[in-house]
Structure formats: C-alpha cells, structure tokens
C-alpha cells in the first residue's frame, strides 16, 4: 500500500490521495478491480454484519433482554449466533440456511484464504465468493438471490423481535436508529 503520509510532513494528505491509496491496495490485495467488485465485496461483509446484529438481537430478546444490547454476552459471530438459533429451534430451516450461507460467504471473502476474491478459489475445498455454490462476483443471478435472501432473513428476524419487544421496535422506528425494513 502506498503511504500517502510519506510526503512532506507539512503537506496534509487529501481525501482523494487517501482514497486512491486504499483503491490501489484493494486492487493489489484482493483483485477488486472495479467499483462493481468492490460494492459486491462490501455487500458480502455488510450483509453478514447486519444479519449478525439481528441474530444476536434475537438471542438477546429470547434471553429476556438482561442488560443493554451492547453489553449482551456472549459475543458471537453470525455463524455462532445461527448455531445457537438452530439449537433453540428458532425460525424455520430456510431462514437458518440463509444465515449459514451468508456467514460462509462472508468468511470466504474476509479470511486468510481470500486472495483475489473475484475469481474461483485455487484452494480445493475453500470456495471464495460463493453463495449457495455460485460465485456472486461472476453470476448476477447468484448475487440477486443473495440480496433477496438477506432481505428475507432480516425481515423474518426483525418481525420476530418486533412481535416479542414491540416497544423496542417502536422506539427504534421513532428515533430513526433502525428504520423499519421495507
């Protein structure tokens, strides 16, 4: 990664210089050559973050909302939260399979074997960028399915939480902190 701070100490880097440095690094490290590739990569990570927050919120509510949500223990990933949701028999198999597939996708583009995420994995048994067996960087149908499934799982979990804790849902809606999903 080029270091924009290697310029003269009195020359502050511009946002454009910093952004270009980040762009060059993303291209070199992960093969994110186009804005489309970068958007898909960010969506894979962001979708998992959103579903993780919702899944942990479900468990917090199911556990009686002891303490505040940020203080809720145990801390867990989407994959771990999905395992606990499955253990408790919460939600249907379709929703749980979406959570697992999104967790697997995020892990495939964010962990050590994720090199050049926009191409097929050169490592046997370690798919990269695949959702339900299809490459989201190369297959628009796979990407569209990911988006639909993510929205469906989010809606299912949000609706469950709103039914179990309607005052929290109303407070979030009123404050704008978490707008009601479409």
RODODREN-597793 format. One record per residue: residue number from 1; x, y, z of N, C-alpha, C, CB in turn. Coordinates in Angstrom, 3 decimals. Glycine has a CB too. Example, Ala and Ser with C-alpha at 12.3 -4.5 7.8 and 13.67 -1.06 7.14 Angstrom:
RODODREN-597793
{1,{13.190,-5.690,7.800},{12.300,-4.500,7.800},{13.200,-3.300,7.800},{11.308,-4.473,9.046}}
{2,{12.850,-2.250,7.080},{13.670,-1.060,7.140},{12.900,0.030,7.870},{14.084,-0.598,5.725}}
end
This chain:
RODODREN-597793
{1,{0.860,-1.168,0.000},{0.000,0.000,0.000},{0.898,1.220,0.000},{-0.974,0.004,1.222}}
{2,{0.655,2.124,-0.920},{1.446,3.345,-0.921},{1.078,4.157,0.300},{1.225,4.162,-2.217}}
{3,{2.067,4.796,0.849},{1.847,5.550,2.078},{1.711,7.031,1.743},{3.003,5.318,3.086}}
{4,{0.494,7.552,1.781},{0.291,8.962,1.454},{0.904,9.894,2.493},{-1.187,9.254,1.320}}
{5,{1.296,9.349,3.620},{1.907,10.182,4.651},{3.414,10.322,4.460},{1.615,9.606,6.020}}
{6,{3.969,9.670,3.419},{5.397,9.781,3.154},{5.761,11.101,2.481},{5.852,8.625,2.293}}
{7,{4.766,11.919,2.189},{5.046,13.222,1.608},{5.637,14.123,2.686},{3.762,13.851,0.997}}
{8,{5.900,15.311,2.309},{6.476,16.269,3.260},{5.587,16.364,4.495},{6.646,17.668,2.603}}
{9,{6.183,16.455,5.680},{5.406,16.493,6.919},{4.373,17.618,6.969},{6.334,16.630,8.083}}
{10,{4.648,18.737,6.336},{3.709,19.857,6.385},{2.593,19.729,5.348},{4.452,21.161,6.174}}
{11,{2.713,18.765,4.424},{1.684,18.539,3.410},{0.679,17.518,3.926},{2.313,18.059,2.076}}
{12,{-0.499,17.968,4.265},{-1.535,17.047,4.724},{-2.094,16.289,3.524},{-2.668,17.808,5.475}}
{13,{-2.329,14.979,3.676},{-2.882,14.229,2.551},{-4.321,14.659,2.276},{-2.820,12.717,2.827}}
{14,{-4.701,14.618,1.016},{-6.078,14.940,0.651},{-6.915,13.665,0.745},{-6.155,15.558,-0.787}}
{15,{-8.210,13.843,0.834},{-9.099,12.686,0.831},{-8.929,11.903,-0.464},{-10.569,13.124,1.009}}
{16,{-8.736,12.586,-1.563},{-8.563,11.919,-2.849},{-7.313,11.060,-2.851},{-8.498,12.940,-3.976}}
{17,{-6.216,11.565,-2.281},{-4.979,10.799,-2.199},{-5.168,9.560,-1.328},{-3.845,11.671,-1.644}}
{18,{-5.829,9.742,-0.218},{-6.078,8.605,0.673},{-6.966,7.566,-0.002},{-6.724,9.080,1.982}}
{19,{-8.021,8.015,-0.670},{-8.923,7.093,-1.351},{-8.191,6.335,-2.454},{-10.122,7.849,-1.933}}
{20,{-7.355,7.013,-3.208},{-6.580,6.357,-4.274},{-5.636,5.314,-3.688},{-5.779,7.398,-5.085}}
{21,{-5.037,5.628,-2.564},{-4.144,4.675,-1.903},{-4.914,3.430,-1.472},{-3.462,5.328,-0.684}}
{22,{-6.100,3.627,-0.910},{-6.934,2.495,-0.499},{-7.360,1.685,-1.723},{-8.179,2.987,0.283}}
{23,{-7.767,2.370,-2.788},{-8.188,1.683,-4.012},{-7.062,0.805,-4.560},{-8.629,2.706,-5.077}}
{24,{-5.861,1.357,-4.642},{-4.717,0.594,-5.168},{-4.445,-0.632,-4.304},{-3.455,1.483,-5.238}}
{25,{-4.560,-0.481,-3.015},{-4.332,-1.606,-2.111},{-5.389,-2.686,-2.307},{-4.329,-1.130,-0.654}}
{26,{-6.669,-2.293,-2.419},{-7.738,-3.272,-2.627},{-7.564,-4.025,-3.942},{-9.098,-2.580,-2.604}}
{27,{-7.114,-3.336,-4.978},{-6.867,-3.994,-6.264},{-5.723,-4.989,-6.123},{-6.546,-2.953,-7.367}}
{28,{-4.618,-4.554,-5.505},{-3.446,-5.416,-5.378},{-3.690,-6.603,-4.452},{-2.271,-4.612,-4.872}}
{29,{-4.359,-6.385,-3.345},{-4.534,-7.444,-2.352},{-5.669,-8.406,-2.668},{-4.772,-6.836,-1.016}}
{30,{-6.775,-7.915,-3.217},{-7.974,-8.739,-3.361},{-8.508,-8.825,-4.786},{-9.043,-8.211,-2.477}}
{31,{-7.900,-8.145,-5.718},{-8.374,-8.200,-7.090},{-9.677,-7.464,-7.312},{-8.534,-9.609,-7.505}}
{32,{-9.970,-6.492,-6.460},{-11.199,-5.711,-6.601},{-10.945,-4.601,-7.613},{-11.665,-5.121,-5.222}}
{33,{-11.006,-4.966,-8.893},{-10.589,-4.071,-9.967},{-11.625,-3.043,-10.377},{-10.222,-4.867,-11.146}}
{34,{-12.867,-3.271,-10.033},{-13.919,-2.360,-10.498},{-14.769,-1.910,-9.315},{-14.807,-3.041,-11.577}}
{35,{-15.470,-0.803,-9.485},{-16.410,-0.382,-8.438},{-17.459,-1.466,-8.159},{-17.107,0.931,-8.846}}
{36,{-17.874,-2.199,-9.204},{-18.844,-3.277,-9.005},{-18.284,-4.352,-8.078},{-19.241,-3.898,-10.353}}
{37,{-17.041,-4.780,-8.330},{-16.424,-5.802,-7.480},{-16.319,-5.319,-6.037},{-15.031,-6.177,-8.013}}
{38,{-15.919,-4.057,-5.864},{-15.787,-3.515,-4.510},{-17.159,-3.444,-3.825},{-15.130,-2.111,-4.550}}
{39,{-18.185,-3.037,-4.552},{-19.525,-2.974,-3.971},{-20.023,-4.356,-3.566},{-20.500,-2.339,-4.958}}
{40,{-19.782,-5.354,-4.407},{-20.213,-6.712,-4.075},{-19.461,-7.201,-2.838},{-19.979,-7.676,-5.274}}
{41,{-18.156,-6.965,-2.791},{-17.341,-7.379,-1.642},{-17.850,-6.721,-0.363},{-15.854,-7.022,-1.870}}
{42,{-18.099,-5.423,-0.443},{-18.620,-4.710,0.730},{-20.009,-5.211,1.113},{-18.666,-3.200,0.459}}
{43,{-20.827,-5.546,0.119},{-22.152,-6.080,0.424},{-22.044,-7.425,1.150},{-22.977,-6.236,-0.867}}
{44,{-21.137,-8.285,0.700},{-20.948,-9.587,1.363},{-20.619,-9.383,2.844},{-19.815,-10.401,0.666}}
{45,{-19.747,-8.443,3.122},{-19.351,-8.179,4.508},{-20.476,-7.466,5.262},{-18.059,-7.331,4.549}}
{46,{-21.058,-6.454,4.650},{-22.121,-5.685,5.301},{-23.374,-6.503,5.547},{-22.468,-4.482,4.470}}
{47,{-23.743,-7.373,4.605},{-24.927,-8.218,4.791},{-24.740,-9.129,6.002},{-25.202,-9.062,3.521}}
{48,{-23.545,-9.686,6.127},{-23.266,-10.552,7.280},{-23.293,-9.748,8.573},{-21.902,-11.251,7.118}}
{49,{-22.757,-8.540,8.548},{-22.785,-7.690,9.746},{-24.218,-7.399,10.173},{-22.035,-6.372,9.490}}
{50,{-25.065,-7.058,9.205},{-26.459,-6.740,9.503},{-27.179,-7.958,10.068},{-27.177,-6.235,8.242}}
{51,{-27.027,-9.106,9.421},{-27.693,-10.310,9.902},{-27.135,-10.760,11.247},{-27.555,-11.430,8.880}}
{52,{-25.846,-10.560,11.461},{-25.249,-10.900,12.763},{-25.864,-10.062,13.874},{-23.723,-10.694,12.731}}
{53,{-25.986,-8.766,13.634},{-26.590,-7.879,14.633},{-28.028,-8.301,14.935},{-26.558,-6.417,14.145}}
{54,{-28.773,-8.619,13.900},{-30.159,-9.049,14.097},{-30.224,-10.397,14.806},{-30.888,-9.131,12.753}}
{55,{-29.368,-11.343,14.423},{-29.383,-12.671,15.045},{-29.024,-12.588,16.523},{-28.413,-13.612,14.322}}
{56,{-28.028,-11.780,16.857},{-27.668,-11.613,18.258},{-28.792,-10.876,18.993},{-26.325,-10.845,18.394}}
{57,{-29.443,-9.935,18.326},{-30.602,-9.258,18.919},{-31.719,-10.232,19.230},{-31.116,-8.171,17.989}}
{58,{-31.962,-11.181,18.348},{-32.965,-12.219,18.596},{-32.621,-12.983,19.870},{-33.061,-13.188,17.393}}
{59,{-31.356,-13.383,19.992},{-30.943,-14.152,21.177},{-31.046,-13.309,22.442},{-29.503,-14.669,21.009}}
{60,{-30.692,-12.033,22.347},{-30.802,-11.125,23.499},{-32.254,-11.040,23.972},{-30.273,-9.711,23.134}}
{61,{-33.160,-10.861,23.018},{-34.583,-10.786,23.371},{-35.066,-12.132,23.901},{-35.430,-10.357,22.149}}
{62,{-34.659,-13.217,23.264},{-35.060,-14.551,23.725},{-34.541,-14.836,25.136},{-34.548,-15.624,22.754}}
{63,{-33.411,-14.232,25.493},{-32.838,-14.423,26.834},{-33.383,-13.429,27.857},{-31.328,-14.301,26.770}}
{64,{-34.412,-12.694,27.508},{-35.071,-11.818,28.464},{-34.495,-10.413,28.556},{-35.019,-12.437,29.791}}
{65,{-33.663,-10.022,27.571},{-33.121,-8.654,27.500},{-32.426,-8.242,28.799},{-34.242,-7.660,27.181}}
{66,{-31.633,-9.137,29.341},{-30.863,-8.793,30.542},{-29.780,-7.796,30.149},{-30.236,-10.071,31.207}}
{67,{-29.752,-6.664,30.816},{-28.776,-5.625,30.481},{-29.110,-4.973,29.157},{-27.366,-6.205,30.432}}
{68,{-28.201,-4.140,28.708},{-28.410,-3.482,27.420},{-27.890,-4.379,26.309},{-27.711,-2.098,27.380}}
{69,{-28.341,-4.128,25.098},{-27.912,-4.948,23.965},{-26.388,-4.922,23.788},{-28.594,-4.466,22.682}}
{70,{-25.732,-3.753,23.832},{-24.264,-3.764,23.663},{-23.524,-4.569,24.734},{-23.745,-2.346,23.671}}
{71,{-24.130,-4.707,25.907},{-23.488,-5.452,26.991},{-23.803,-6.943,26.932},{-23.921,-4.891,28.333}}
{72,{-24.712,-7.342,26.049},{-25.162,-8.732,25.994},{-23.990,-9.674,25.731},{-26.235,-8.906,24.908}}
{73,{-23.884,-10.672,26.548},{-22.901,-11.739,26.379},{-23.665,-13.011,26.048},{-22.011,-11.922,27.665}}
{74,{-23.152,-13.911,25.340},{-21.798,-13.943,24.831},{-21.679,-13.177,23.509},{-21.346,-15.383,24.649}}
{75,{-20.487,-12.690,23.242},{-20.213,-12.076,21.942},{-20.099,-13.222,20.940},{-18.893,-11.181,21.970}}
{76,{-20.682,-13.057,19.761},{-20.636,-14.148,18.802},{-20.709,-13.638,17.375},{-21.763,-15.122,19.062}}
{77,{-20.224,-14.461,16.481},{-20.283,-14.175,15.058},{-21.650,-14.581,14.517},{-19.152,-14.908,14.300}}
{78,{-21.902,-14.276,13.265},{-23.151,-14.706,12.640},{-23.244,-16.229,12.652},{-23.252,-14.171,11.193}}
{79,{-22.162,-16.908,12.338},{-22.182,-18.365,12.340},{-22.501,-18.928,13.716},{-20.853,-18.905,11.862}}
{80,{-21.896,-18.366,14.745},{-22.158,-18.825,16.107},{-23.588,-18.515,16.530},{-21.174,-18.183,17.082}}
{81,{-24.070,-17.324,16.195},{-25.449,-16.958,16.534},{-26.427,-17.878,15.810},{-25.731,-15.478,16.169}}
{82,{-26.142,-18.199,14.563},{-27.007,-19.099,13.818},{-27.041,-20.486,14.459},{-26.541,-19.198,12.367}}
{83,{-25.903,-20.971,14.918},{-25.869,-22.276,15.595},{-26.740,-22.256,16.852},{-24.414,-22.660,15.961}}
{84,{-26.674,-21.156,17.599},{-27.485,-21.048,18.821},{-28.966,-20.929,18.473},{-27.038,-19.833,19.667}}
{85,{-29.280,-20.179,17.436},{-30.671,-20.068,16.975},{-31.188,-21.443,16.582},{-30.787,-19.082,15.779}}
{86,{-30.371,-22.219,15.869},{-30.771,-23.571,15.462},{-30.936,-24.474,16.679},{-29.736,-24.174,14.492}}
{87,{-30.017,-24.391,17.641},{-30.092,-25.214,18.848},{-31.401,-24.964,19.593},{-28.893,-24.927,19.769}}
{88,{-31.836,-23.703,19.593},{-33.072,-23.337,20.295},{-34.325,-23.558,19.451},{-33.008,-21.889,20.722}}
{89,{-34.139,-23.911,18.199},{-35.280,-24.155,17.324},{-35.997,-22.885,16.896},{-36.250,-25.062,18.006}}
{90,{-35.284,-21.770,16.893},{-35.886,-20.510,16.459},{-35.830,-20.423,14.931},{-35.160,-19.291,17.110}}
{91,{-36.873,-19.977,14.339},{-37.010,-19.767,12.896},{-37.028,-21.075,12.128},{-35.883,-18.894,12.386}}
{92,{-37.409,-20.950,10.887},{-37.518,-22.122,10.034},{-36.162,-22.474,9.421},{-38.558,-21.884,8.933}}
{93,{-36.118,-23.637,8.810},{-34.878,-24.121,8.212},{-34.401,-23.174,7.103},{-35.073,-25.545,7.654}}
{94,{-35.307,-22.598,6.356},{-34.922,-21.692,5.267},{-34.180,-20.481,5.809},{-36.160,-21.240,4.475}}
{95,{-34.700,-19.854,6.841},{-34.040,-18.681,7.423},{-32.675,-19.066,7.978},{-34.914,-18.055,8.535}}
{96,{-32.612,-20.173,8.698},{-31.329,-20.597,9.270},{-30.326,-20.948,8.178},{-31.529,-21.798,10.199}}
{97,{-30.784,-21.520,7.078},{-29.850,-21.853,5.996},{-29.329,-20.590,5.319},{-30.529,-22.765,4.959}}
{98,{-30.154,-19.560,5.244},{-29.686,-18.278,4.707},{-28.609,-17.703,5.619},{-30.865,-17.275,4.557}}
{99,{-28.847,-17.727,6.927},{-27.847,-17.197,7.863},{-26.525,-17.938,7.710},{-28.351,-17.306,9.318}}
{100,{-26.577,-19.252,7.590},{-25.346,-20.037,7.425},{-24.665,-19.705,6.111},{-25.648,-21.541,7.493}}
{101,{-25.434,-19.637,5.033},{-24.849,-19.365,3.715},{-24.205,-17.980,3.663},{-25.921,-19.483,2.625}}
{102,{-24.836,-16.980,4.286},{-24.256,-15.631,4.314},{-23.005,-15.612,5.189},{-25.290,-14.599,4.834}}
{103,{-23.029,-16.318,6.316},{-21.834,-16.402,7.166},{-20.693,-17.068,6.406},{-22.138,-17.185,8.467}}
{104,{-20.981,-18.152,5.707},{-19.950,-18.836,4.926},{-19.397,-17.928,3.827},{-20.514,-20.125,4.311}}
{105,{-20.277,-17.188,3.165},{-19.837,-16.256,2.120},{-18.928,-15.186,2.702},{-21.047,-15.602,1.432}}
{106,{-19.340,-14.564,3.796},{-18.508,-13.532,4.415},{-17.153,-14.097,4.803},{-19.205,-12.942,5.645}}
{107,{-17.158,-15.265,5.401},{-15.888,-15.874,5.790},{-15.013,-16.130,4.573},{-16.130,-17.181,6.546}}
{108,{-15.631,-16.485,3.458},{-14.857,-16.799,2.253},{-14.201,-15.574,1.625},{-15.747,-17.463,1.235}}
{109,{-14.744,-14.396,1.879},{-14.145,-13.183,1.297},{-13.385,-12.351,2.324},{-15.225,-12.328,0.659}}
{110,{-13.330,-12.814,3.570},{-12.704,-11.997,4.612},{-11.625,-12.726,5.415},{-13.757,-11.502,5.549}}
{111,{-11.336,-13.986,5.093},{-10.338,-14.706,5.878},{-9.096,-15.012,5.059},{-10.927,-15.995,6.424}}
{112,{-8.147,-15.651,5.666},{-6.790,-15.788,5.126},{-6.700,-16.392,3.739},{-5.989,-16.609,6.040}}
{113,{-7.614,-17.262,3.359},{-7.524,-17.856,2.016},{-8.182,-16.981,0.950},{-8.170,-19.237,2.012}}
{114,{-8.726,-15.837,1.346},{-9.424,-14.957,0.398},{-8.417,-14.098,-0.354},{-10.453,-14.059,1.132}}
{115,{-7.896,-14.648,-1.417},{-6.968,-13.928,-2.278},{-7.658,-13.793,-3.627},{-5.570,-14.666,-2.400}}
{116,{-7.707,-12.603,-4.166},{-8.402,-12.342,-5.415},{-9.811,-12.924,-5.371},{-7.619,-12.922,-6.598}}
{117,{-10.648,-12.256,-4.597},{-11.988,-12.754,-4.296},{-12.918,-12.822,-5.500},{-12.608,-11.897,-3.256}}
{118,{-12.527,-12.229,-6.603},{-13.417,-12.188,-7.765},{-13.218,-13.369,-8.710},{-13.208,-10.902,-8.522}}
{119,{-12.342,-14.307,-8.375},{-12.116,-15.474,-9.229},{-12.355,-16.748,-8.420},{-10.674,-15.461,-9.821}}
{120,{-12.445,-17.870,-9.105},{-12.611,-19.145,-8.429},{-11.406,-19.419,-7.538},{-12.803,-20.282,-9.449}}
{121,{-11.641,-20.068,-6.429},{-10.573,-20.372,-5.481},{-9.598,-21.383,-6.053},{-11.153,-20.892,-4.175}}
{122,{-8.302,-21.118,-5.892},{-7.312,-22.104,-6.313},{-7.105,-23.192,-5.250},{-5.984,-21.413,-6.618}}
{123,{-7.753,-23.055,-4.098},{-7.560,-23.987,-2.988},{-8.771,-24.913,-2.907},{-7.351,-23.223,-1.641}}
{124,{-8.532,-26.183,-3.121},{-9.599,-27.188,-3.066},{-10.311,-27.143,-1.715},{-9.028,-28.601,-3.321}}
{125,{-11.642,-27.103,-1.739},{-12.427,-27.119,-0.508},{-12.596,-25.766,0.157},{-11.805,-28.042,0.452}}
{126,{-12.074,-24.718,-0.448},{-12.202,-23.365,0.104},{-12.780,-22.432,-0.958},{-10.825,-22.836,0.603}}
{127,{-14.094,-22.530,-1.197},{-14.679,-21.631,-2.198},{-14.570,-20.178,-1.746},{-16.155,-21.997,-2.457}}
{128,{-14.398,-19.308,-2.695},{-14.303,-17.874,-2.415},{-15.419,-17.168,-3.176},{-12.895,-17.301,-2.817}}
{129,{-16.186,-16.357,-2.444},{-17.222,-15.561,-3.089},{-18.413,-16.352,-3.568},{-16.646,-14.838,-4.226}}
{130,{-18.609,-17.542,-3.015},{-19.739,-18.361,-3.441},{-20.888,-18.272,-2.451},{-19.309,-19.811,-3.612}}
{131,{-22.076,-18.124,-3.021},{-23.304,-18.163,-2.239},{-24.136,-19.304,-2.790},{-24.084,-16.795,-2.294}}
{132,{-24.376,-20.292,-1.950},{-25.137,-21.478,-2.347},{-24.537,-22.110,-3.604},{-26.616,-21.114,-2.586}}
{133,{-23.205,-22.154,-3.639},{-22.500,-22.842,-4.719},{-22.256,-22.026,-5.982},{-23.251,-24.040,-5.083}}
{134,{-22.637,-20.755,-5.971},{-22.438,-19.928,-7.171},{-21.664,-18.665,-6.811},{-23.800,-19.560,-7.821}}
{135,{-20.809,-18.222,-7.710},{-19.901,-17.106,-7.485},{-20.625,-15.771,-7.676},{-18.695,-17.200,-8.432}}
{136,{-20.795,-15.005,-6.583},{-21.562,-13.757,-6.650},{-20.853,-12.659,-7.425},{-21.861,-13.267,-5.263}}
{137,{-19.541,-12.770,-7.606},{-18.821,-11.764,-8.382},{-18.958,-12.002,-9.880},{-17.352,-11.754,-7.992}}
{138,{-19.330,-13.220,-10.271},{-19.399,-13.580,-11.689},{-20.801,-13.916,-12.171},{-18.504,-14.742,-11.952}}
{139,{-21.726,-14.170,-11.234},{-23.068,-14.658,-11.566},{-24.105,-13.691,-10.974},{-23.290,-16.121,-11.024}}
{140,{-24.719,-12.885,-11.828},{-25.678,-11.886,-11.340},{-26.909,-12.527,-10.714},{-26.103,-10.972,-12.476}}
{141,{-27.283,-13.723,-11.154},{-28.423,-14.417,-10.563},{-28.094,-14.807,-9.117},{-28.798,-15.673,-11.401}}
{142,{-26.868,-15.257,-8.879},{-26.438,-15.608,-7.520},{-26.448,-14.371,-6.623},{-25.026,-16.245,-7.541}}
{143,{-25.980,-13.245,-7.150},{-25.976,-12.007,-6.376},{-27.406,-11.558,-6.068},{-25.220,-10.900,-7.135}}
{144,{-28.279,-11.648,-7.041},{-29.680,-11.269,-6.817},{-30.321,-12.174,-5.761},{-30.480,-11.341,-8.140}}
{145,{-30.015,-13.468,-5.792},{-30.546,-14.390,-4.786},{-30.018,-14.029,-3.401},{-30.179,-15.847,-5.135}}
{146,{-28.740,-13.699,-3.314},{-28.147,-13.279,-2.042},{-28.886,-12.059,-1.483},{-26.642,-12.959,-2.223}}
{147,{-29.124,-11.078,-2.316},{-29.804,-9.857,-1.873},{-31.221,-10.180,-1.396},{-29.847,-8.812,-3.014}}
{148,{-31.954,-10.963,-2.181},{-33.322,-11.353,-1.788},{-33.326,-12.142,-0.482},{-33.983,-12.187,-2.899}}
{149,{-32.429,-13.102,-0.393},{-32.374,-13.939,0.808},{-31.984,-13.136,2.038},{-31.392,-15.083,0.610}}
{150,{-31.012,-12.257,1.896},{-30.576,-11.417,3.023},{-31.750,-10.590,3.525},{-29.396,-10.489,2.607}}
{151,{-32.488,-9.988,2.583},{-33.641,-9.172,2.964},{-34.721,-10.021,3.638},{-34.221,-8.463,1.733}}
{152,{-34.952,-11.228,3.135},{-35.974,-12.106,3.717},{-35.591,-12.523,5.136},{-36.176,-13.354,2.837}}
{153,{-34.332,-12.904,5.346},{-33.888,-13.307,6.685},{-33.946,-12.125,7.645},{-32.458,-13.881,6.634}}
{154,{-33.524,-10.948,7.175},{-33.574,-9.751,8.021},{-35.019,-9.443,8.406},{-32.939,-8.535,7.295}}
{155,{-35.922,-9.534,7.455},{-37.338,-9.265,7.714},{-37.892,-10.270,8.724},{-38.153,-9.319,6.399}}
{156,{-37.559,-11.527,8.568},{-38.046,-12.560,9.493},{-37.571,-12.268,10.915},{-37.564,-13.965,9.046}}
{157,{-36.293,-11.960,11.070},{-35.769,-11.698,12.412},{-36.324,-10.400,12.979},{-34.243,-11.643,12.387}}
{158,{-36.425,-9.365,12.143},{-36.970,-8.093,12.611},{-38.418,-8.269,13.074},{-36.888,-7.028,11.496}}
{159,{-39.207,-8.959,12.271},{-40.610,-9.177,12.636},{-40.721,-9.958,13.942},{-41.347,-9.921,11.514}}
{160,{-39.882,-10.966,14.127},{-39.892,-11.742,15.363},{-39.571,-10.843,16.554},{-38.886,-12.908,15.282}}
{161,{-38.520,-10.019,16.406},{-38.142,-9.123,17.507},{-39.236,-8.099,17.782},{-36.822,-8.406,17.188}}
{162,{-39.831,-7.556,16.726},{-40.893,-6.563,16.904},{-42.102,-7.178,17.611},{-41.316,-5.977,15.542}}
{163,{-42.391,-8.438,17.330},{-43.508,-9.104,17.999},{-43.192,-9.375,19.469},{-43.848,-10.416,17.285}}
{164,{-41.956,-9.724,19.772},{-41.560,-10.051,21.147},{-41.267,-8.802,21.982},{-40.333,-10.953,21.132}}
{165,{-40.837,-7.727,21.327},{-40.477,-6.491,22.039},{-40.965,-5.292,21.235},{-38.933,-6.404,22.277}}
{166,{-42.292,-5.115,21.133},{-42.832,-4.052,20.278},{-42.380,-2.653,20.695},{-44.340,-4.110,20.289}}
{167,{-42.164,-2.440,21.989},{-41.729,-1.107,22.424},{-40.335,-0.776,21.904},{-41.749,-1.015,23.952}}
{168,{-39.465,-1.763,21.784},{-38.131,-1.523,21.222},{-38.219,-1.200,19.738},{-37.223,-2.745,21.442}}
{169,{-39.057,-1.928,19.034},{-39.233,-1.672,17.603},{-39.790,-0.276,17.364},{-40.160,-2.722,16.980}}
{170,{-40.751,0.121,18.174},{-41.342,1.457,18.037},{-40.323,2.539,18.370},{-42.575,1.598,18.945}}
{171,{-39.564,2.326,19.419},{-38.534,3.298,19.798},{-37.492,3.454,18.683},{-37.846,2.866,21.112}}
{172,{-37.063,2.340,18.108},{-36.082,2.392,17.014},{-36.677,3.086,15.787},{-35.608,0.967,16.642}}
{173,{-37.929,2.787,15.487},{-38.580,3.414,14.337},{-38.698,4.912,14.543},{-39.966,2.804,14.099}}
{174,{-39.151,5.326,15.729},{-39.338,6.753,16.023},{-38.018,7.518,15.986},{-39.997,6.927,17.391}}
{175,{-36.983,6.916,16.543},{-35.695,7.622,16.637},{-34.947,7.633,15.312},{-34.822,6.983,17.707}}
{176,{-35.335,6.738,14.410},{-34.601,6.626,13.158},{-33.338,5.813,13.288},{-34.266,7.979,12.641}}
{177,{-33.079,5.285,14.505},{-31.865,4.500,14.746},{-31.872,3.226,13.925},{-31.725,4.162,16.232}}
{178,{-33.015,2.669,13.733},{-33.141,1.466,12.909},{-34.477,1.535,12.192},{-33.025,0.156,13.770}}
{179,{-34.471,2.124,11.013},{-35.741,2.245,10.292},{-36.335,0.870,10.019},{-35.544,3.009,8.970}}
{180,{-37.628,0.805,10.026},{-38.316,-0.428,9.743},{-37.933,-0.905,8.347},{-39.839,-0.247,9.871}}
{181,{-37.482,-2.176,8.233},{-37.121,-2.676,6.900},{-38.327,-2.612,5.961},{-36.587,-4.129,6.989}}
{182,{-38.061,-2.510,4.646},{-39.170,-2.435,3.683},{-39.992,-3.697,3.647},{-38.645,-2.150,2.304}}
end
